[in-house]
Amino acid sequence: MELRQLEYFMVICEELHFSRAAEKILVSQPNLSQQIKLLENELGTPLFHRTGKKISLTEAGGILHEQCLHIFSHIKQAQDSIAELKVGKGGSLTIGVLPGDADLVFDALLLDFHRTHPDTSVSLIETMDVTEQVLSGGIDIGITIRPDPDQRLVEIPLFEETFSLAVHADSLYAHKKSLYFKDVQKMKMVMFPSYHQCRKLIDRYCLEAGFKIKPSMETTTLSSLIAMVEKEVGAAILPTLLLENLKHSRIKTVALTAPVPSQKICLIYRKDKFLGFTAKAFIEKVQTYINAAKETLETKNS
């Protein structure tokens, strides 16, 4: 089995057409067909169903396709790692976070990381599918709520993210240090849409407390949610860390108790992924940044 044959196989999987695949990789169709036939003979099973000009993967072809994704991912990692060694401390890194989390801590963190690693190219992606994209290889490092146990993942706990109530400074509740969670059912609320992870968390806590919130307004972005609180459209339940760092004179933070809404946040990456200097440096920066933020919050609350 040759690497070239696997490369040919993957192109055919993309095109599902021998002629188009041959044109794409600039080889003759007979040569391409011969290489695939040799691969099938070596494996002892057809990789494609051939019905006229239409082709589709057999069960064996599907298995090989899945494994080839891992093979070429490993090759890409090796190439990137060697390239990183050549340029010293450069390289690239793709990081996935949940929508809204970039506004929470990562704008400042990435700026700090860039200052200390100016030759590193960093891409930050907001997605609801952080874990899935880490597993598929689309994202190098994910920061998300704790996923279900998966032997393919390395999981590094970061912090327990608690949620508090954000109210306008003129609100009747602004002078209070804390409120029972059940009290939010009496308020006008602004919230993320139902598919947003923060909204799912709050809806779950409401369900467990025996009520359901019907928000006055829903918005997809954190900035607009904060603007709605500022304009007295309603209160919002947001991460405490975000609110503590907001420093907005017209928005006050009120703690929620009995229960305190919370979720575990962790950093994840594939167990079989080689971590170069760039990735290790970023993980260390995240841990340092989070620990400093937690210490600041604990000092403020003591």
N, C-alpha and C positions, 0 to 999 in steps of 0.2 A: 504494500500500500504506500503510494507516494503522496507527498504533500500537494504536488501539482494536481493529482487526480482529485483530491479532496477540494481543492480550490475550484476546479472545474465543476465538481458535483454541487458546490454551494451556489455557483452562478446559475446553474440549471434550476436549482430549487427556487431561486429568486424569479427567474424568467418563466419557468414551466414551459419552455419552448427551446428546442435544440438549436434552431437557426439563429434566434435572437441571442441566445447565450454565446454561440460561436462568434457572432458579430461583436458582442460586448467585450470579449477577451481576445479578439483578433486572432482567432485560429480557424481552421477549416472545419466545417461540420463533420466530415468523415473522421478527422483526427479526434474531435471532441467525442463523438460516438464511440470510437475505438477505445479511448481511455476509460470511458464509463463502463464499457463492456468488460474491459480488463479488471476493473474494480469489482464489478458484479461477480465475475468468475472467481476472483480471489476470495470474496466473501461467501460465495456459494449461494447467492440469492438475488433476485431482481430488486433494484432500488426504485424503479419507476414502473407504473402502469402505463402502457403505450396503447392508445386507442386512436389510430389515425395520426393526425398531427397533435392531438391533445395528449398531455402526459400529466401524471399525478404521482405523488409519493406512495410507495408501498409501506407497510408497517415497518419493514426493515429500513427503508429509506428515511422514515420519520425518526427512527432511533439514531441513525447515522447523522442526520441533520442536527439533532439536539446535541450530540457529542461533538460535532464539528464546531458548533457555536462556542463550546468551552475550549476546544483546541485553539481556535483562532483568537479567542479572547486572551488565552495564556500567551500566545505568541506576541500579541499586541502589547501585553503587559511587559514582556521581556524586552521588546524593542524600546518601549517608553523608559523602562528602568535603565537600560544601557545608555540611551540618549541622555537621561538625567545625569548619569555618571560623567558623561563627556562634557556637559555644560556646568558641572559642579552642583549648584543648589537651585537650578532652574526646574523646569518641568511643568506639568499641567495637572489640574485636579478638578473634578466635577463633584459638587456637593448638592445633595438634595435635602430640602427642608419642607415642612408643612406650610401651606399658605398662611401668611401673617407672621410666621416666626422670623422671617428675614427682618421685618420691622422691629421685632422684639429684641434680638441681640445681635443678629448677624451683620447688619450694616456696620456697626462700630467694630465688631470683631474682625470682619474682613478687611476693613481699612487698616487696623492695627497689624494684621497678618501681612498685608501688602507692603507696609512700611518696612517690615523686617525681612520680607522675601520678595523684593521688587521684580525679580526675574521669573517668578512663578505666575503662570496663567491660571486663574481660578474662575470657574463657572458656577454660579449659584442658581439652582432650579427650584422653584416652588411647585410642589405637586402633592396631590392627595395619595399618590401611590409610591411613597418613598421606598418602602420595603420591597415592593415588587420590582422597582427599577434597579435597586441595589442587586437583587437576585439575578436580574436579566443582564446586568453588566452595563446598563445605561448610565448609572451613577456610581462613582467610586466610593463615596462615604455618605451615609444618610444620618440625619438627626431627626428623630421621630418619637412617637409614643412607643412604649415597649411592645414589640411584636410578639406573636405566638412563638413558642420555642421552635427553632429550626436549626438543624445540625449544620446547615450550610453557612450560618451567620456567626460572626463574632459580635458580641453585644457588650458595650461599655456603659454602665449606668452613669448618668450625669447628675440628675437632680429630680426631686419630687416637685412638679409644677403645681402650685396652688392657684386658685382663682378667687378674685375679690370683686366687689361691686364698685363700678365707676358711676358717680352721680355728679350732677351739676353743683357748683359751690353754693347755689341758692336753694338747693333741695332741702326738704324737711329732714332728710336723712344725713346730710353732709356733716353735721356735728357729731354723729355717732361713730364710735370706734368699731363697733361690730353689730351685726344683725343676724338673726336666725335665718338659715337658708330659706325656710318656708315663707318668710316675709316678702320675698321677691314676687310671689304670686299676686300681691296687691299693687304692684308697681307697673307703670308703663315701661316696656322694655324695647330696646333695639338689639338685634342679634344678627349673627351670620346666618346664611341659608341653612336649611336642614341637612345638606350633604357635607357641610364643613365640619372638620374634626372637633373644633371647640364647641360647636352647636350640638353635635352628637353627645359630647360629654355632659353638657348642661341638661339636655333633654333626658339623659339617663338618670341624672340625679333628681330631676323633677319627678320622673316616673316613680322612682323609689320613694319619694316623699309624698306621693299621692296626688300630684297636680300636674297640669300642663300649661306652659306659657304660650300665649298667643301674642307675638311681638307686634308693636305698633309699626315697626319698619324693619325690613331685612336689607342687608347690604353685603356685598362680597369682599369689600376691602376694609382693612383695619383703619386706615386714615378716615374713611367716610363714617365708620362706626363711631370713632372718637369725635368727629365733627357733629354727629347727631346728639351725642351726650352734651357737648359744648353748647348746642343750640336748644337744649332742654326738650328734645323730642322724646327722650326716655333714658333710662339707666341701662348699663351694659355690664355683663359679667365677663371679665377679661383676666388674663394671667397677672398674678400679683407682681411679678418681676417687671412686667411691662409698665404697669401703673406706677410702681415705685420709681421707675426711671423716666416717666413721662414729664414730670416737672411742669404741669399745666396748672396755672393759678385758678382756672375756672372749673377744674375737675378735681373732685375729692375721692379718695379711696376708702371704702368701708369694708372691713373684714367680714367674711361669711363664716358662720359656725353651725354646728349640729345639723348636717355635717359640713366640713370644709371641702369644697370640690377640689379634686386633685387628680393628677395623672403622672405616671413615671415617664421621664424623658431619657432616651439613651442614644448613643452613637453606634451605628452598625456598619459593617462591611463584610464582604464575602470572605469566608475562612480560607478559601484557596487563592485569594488575591494577594499578590506580592505588594507590600507596602514600601514604597521608596521613601527617600528623605522628605519629599514634599508632603506626602500623606501623614507620615509620622510627626512632622513638625506641626501640621495643622491640628492633629488630634491633641497634641500636647498644649497647643494654644487654646483650644476649646476648653480643655479641662482646667487650665489656669484661669481662663476668663470666667467660667462658671463658678469656680471656687471663690474667686474674688467677689463676684456678685452676691453669692450666698453669705459671705462674711460681712459685706456691707449691709445687707438686709438684716442679718442677725444683730449687728451692732445698733442699727436704727431702732429695732424693735425691743432691745433690752433696756 
